[in-house]
C-alpha cells in the first residue's frame, strides 16, 4: 500500500510472505443493500498457487463477494489483506494493480474482432501515430497473443479468426488468456463452464490447472459440483450470505456440500 492509499503490486520474483500467510484474505466481509444483508461477516482466504472453489445456491452471495474483491463493489464492513498487508480496493483498477483479474460470465469479448485483437482489447499495441490517427502493430499483437496462448497450451489455427466464429470453449480460453497477460497473482473465474458442452468444459478445467502450474491462484465459481471437486484444493460454501463451509474435497463429499448449500450448518469438528 502506498502512502496515498493506492494498492501497490509487488514485482514478480520478490520473496513471498512467510509460509502460512495467504495471498488474499477477506475478513468479516459484510455487504448491505439498504435493509438487505447480502453478506454477513464472511471470511475467505486464498493461498499462493491455490484453487478455491466457491459454491452456493442462487442468491447465496458468491457474486457479491467476488465483486468486492474485484473492486466492482465496496463492502459495508470488513477488511481485505493482500500478501499480509491491509489494502483498500476501491475500483477494478485497484484490483488489477494488485494482481487480481476477473473473468466474468459474459466474457466481454468483441465478436467482430479477431483473436489477437480481443486479447489486447483496450490495451492495443501502437506502431506509430500520424496526426490524429493511431496505427496498431497488428503483427506484433498476433505474435504476443500466440505466446500468451501457448503458455496455457491453447492452440488456434490463426490469430486472425473472428471471435464470432469460435466455440464457447475457445471464447472462454481467450478471456482467460487475456486475464493473464498482466501477469496476475489471482484470477477469478465466474461460472466459466456455464452453457459449455462436456468436452469444452473439460478444456476449461484444464486451463485452471494450467493457471495453477504457472503459479497463479484461482477462485472458481461454479454450480457444477463435479467440476469443483475435480479441480479445487478447497471448497468454500455460502448460504444466504453466510459462510457455512470451508472444506477440502478429499475430506468431504457432494452430499455434504449440497446439504450446506441448502441450509445445513458448517461443523468444523469442534463440539
N, C-alpha and C positions, 0 to 999 in steps of 0.2 A: 504494500500500500504506500503510495507516495504521500508527501506532506500535504498535498492538496486534496487527498481523499480518493484519488483515482486509482483503480486497481492496477497493479504492476505485475506483469507476467515474467517469471524467471526465464532466462535463456536455457534452451535445451543443453544438456551436458553438465549443468550445475548439479551439485550434490543434492539428493533428495533429503527430506527431513528424517529425523531418527526413525528407526523401524517402529511401526505401530502408529505413526501419525498418518491419518488418511489424506488422500489427495483433496477431497472435498468433504466438508461436514455442514449439515443443516441442523441447527439445534433449536428445538422448541418453536418450530415454524407454525404460526397461526395466521390465517387469512380470513378476513370477514368482508362480505359484500353487504353493507347495510346491516340488517338483522340476521343474515345468513352466515353461518360459520362454515366455510368451505374446507379449512384445515384447522386442526386443533392440536397444538403442541406436538407437531410431527418432527421426529429426528430421522435423518438419513445420512449415511456416510458411504463414501466410495473410495476404495483403496487404489493404490497405484497399479495399473495394468489389471484392474478387476472389472468383471462384467456383472452388473447388478440388474436383475430382472425386477421391474416394478409392475405389480399387478393389482387388480381390484375391479369391481363391477363398475358400470357406468355411474358417474357421479361420485365416485369414491374419493376424488381429489388428485388423481395422477397428473392430469394436465395442468392443474393449478400449481402443483408442486414444482414441476419442471419449468413452468412459465416463470416462477420466481427465481429459480436457479439460472435460467437463460436470460433474465433481465427484462422479460416482457411484462411482468407484474412485480409489484413491491409487496413484501409481507407486511401484515399488520403488526406482528410481534415476532421476535426470534432473531437469530444471528446466523451468518454464513462465515465459514472459515475455509481458506484455500491454502493448502500445504501448512496448516497450523496457524496461519495468520488471519485475523478477522478482516473481512472485506465487505464493501458496500457495493452491491451490484445494482445499479440504478437503471441501466439500459442494456439492450442486447450488445451494444458496442463494448460496454464494460466487461460483459461475459466473454466476448471474443478476445479482448485484450488479455484477459487472464489465461485463456486457453480452453474455453468451453464453447463447443459448437453444437448446434441443434439442427437435426433433420426432421422437419415436421411432416405430417402425413400427406399434405398436399404437394410436397417436394419443391414447389416454387420454381419449376422449370419452364423454359420458353419453347413451345412446340415447334416454332418456325425457325429456330436457331440450331446449329449443328452441335455435336458432342463437345468439341473444344470450346465453342462459344458459350455453352451452358456452364462448363467447368469454370470459366473465367467471367461469368456474368456479374457485372457490377465492379469488376476489378481487371478489366481488359488491359492487355499489354500494348502500349502505343509504340509505333515505329518512329513516326515523326508527325509534326503538325505543319499545316500550310494555311496561314491565315486563321480563319475560324474553324477549319476542318482538322480533325484528328484521324490519322490513318493507322489502323491496327496492324500489329506484327502477327498476322494470322499464321504464318509458317512456324514462328516461334511458339505461339499458343498451342498449335497442334502437337508440336514436339513435346512440350511440357505436359500437355494433357495426357499424352500416351505414357510418359514417365510416371505420372501420378497414378494412372490406372494400373500400370504394371506392378506398382508397389502392393496393390491389393489383388494381384493376379486376375485382373479384369482385362479381357481382350475384346476389341472392336475391330471389325474389318476396315473401317475408315473413320477418321475423326471428323469427316465432312458430313456424315449421316445426320439428317434432321431428326430431332428427338421425337417428333410425331410418328416416325416410322419404327420406333423401338418398342420392345415389350415392356411390361410393367417392371420386371426384374432388372432389365437394363437401365431403365429410368431411375430406379432406386439406387443402382450401383453408381450412376453419375452423381446423384445427390450426395451419397456417402463420400465419393472421391472428392467432390468439391469441398466438403467439410474438412478433409484432412490436408488440403493444400496449405492452410495456415499453420500447420504443424501443431495441432491442439493436444492437450493432455486428456481431455474428456469429450466424448461425442455422445449426445443424447439422441436416441432413435425412437420416434413416436410412431408406434404401430407400423413398423417398416414392411411387414409381410401382409398387411391388410389387402384383400382383393387379389392376391397373387396365387397362381397355381402352385401345386406342391413342389414341383421341380424348381421353380423360381424362388419359392420361399426358402428352400434348402440352400440355394446360392447366396441369399441374403444372410442366412445364418453363418455360412462360410465367411462372408465378409466381416461379420462380427468377430469371428475367431482370428481373421487376418488383422483386424484392428488391434486386438489384444496382443498378437505376436509382434506388432510394431510398437508395443509399449503404451498403447492408448487405452484408457479406461472407457467403459461404455455403460450407459444406463439404457436398458432395453425395455420399452413398454409394449406389452402385448396382451391380448385376450386369449391367445393360444398357449395353454399351459405346457403342452408337449414341447413347444419350441423353447420356452423359458427353461424348463428342466434340462433340456439337452445343451443349453448354451451358457446359462448363468452360473456364476460362482456362489451367489447369494440371491435369495428371493425376498423382496420386501412387499408386504401386503397392506393395502389401505382399505378401509371400510368406513364409508360415510365421514370422510375427513379425518379419521383416526388411523394411526399406525397400529395394526393388530398382529403383525408377524414380521420376523426377520430371521430367515431360515436358510440353512444350507440344503441344496437339493438332495444330497445323499443321506440327510438326516430326517427327511420328511417324505410325503407323497402327495399326489394331486388331490386325493380326497381331503386331506387335512387342509391344504391350501384353499380348496373350494369352500370348506366349512368356514374358514376365516373370512373369506371374501363375502359370504352371505350372512354373516352375523356372529361367527364364533369369536372367542377372545383368545389372545395370544398367551400361551403358557411357556415361559422361558425356562422352566424346570425348577423354579423356586416355589416351594409350597410351605 
